[in-house]
Amino acid sequence: MQESFIAPLTILDLKDFELIMELVRKGYSFVDLLKEKNSTPQNKDMSFLNFLVYYQKKYELPNRPM
């Protein structure tokens, strides 16, 4: 019998995770970030990194080098 291998699903890369954790440390809700990311077709089509840049601008958060 041949075994199948399914690769793990990667939802966020390390850079995205670090940016999200920076926002969470500043008091933003991780759940709210995910809800807003999936709230509109435009947000859904954005990469997570682009969404975080958009989110920072929308809420006038300090910029961080990417």
N, C-alpha and C positions, 0 to 999 in steps of 0.2 A: 504494500500500500504506500502510495506517495503522499508525503505531507505537503500541505499548502502553507505558504507563508504570506501573511498580510502585514505590510509595513505599518508602523504606528502613524496615526494622523497628527500632523503638526498644524496647530491652529495659529500660533504666534511664533515668530522667531525671537531670538534673544533681545535684539534691539527694540522691537515692538513691546516686548514684556517690560524692559527697563523704562521705556517712556510711560507706559501705563502705570507702573509702580510709582514713578515720580509724581504723576497726577494723583494717585491714591494717597500717597504720603502728604500731599497738599490738601487733602480732605475731599477729593472728588470720589464719587462712588464708582467702583468697578462695574457694578450692575448697570448703573446709569450710562456709563460709557458704551457698554455693549448694546443697550437698548437704543441709544442714539445712533450708533453705527448701523443698526439694522432698521432704523425708522423710515428711511426713504430709499427709493431706488438709486438715487445719486450716491448716497452714503454707502449702500450695499456694494456698488460697483467700484468704489475707491479701495485702494490697498489700505491696510491698517495703518501703515506709516503716513500716507497722505491724509487719512482721516484724522489722525492725531495732530498733524500740523494744522488742518482745518479747525479742529476743536480748540486748539490753543489760540488761534486767531479769533475765533468766534467769542470766546470767553476772555479774551485779552490776557492770556496767561503769558508769563515771561518766556521768551524763546530760549531754546537750548540747542547748542550745536548738534547736528545729526551725524 
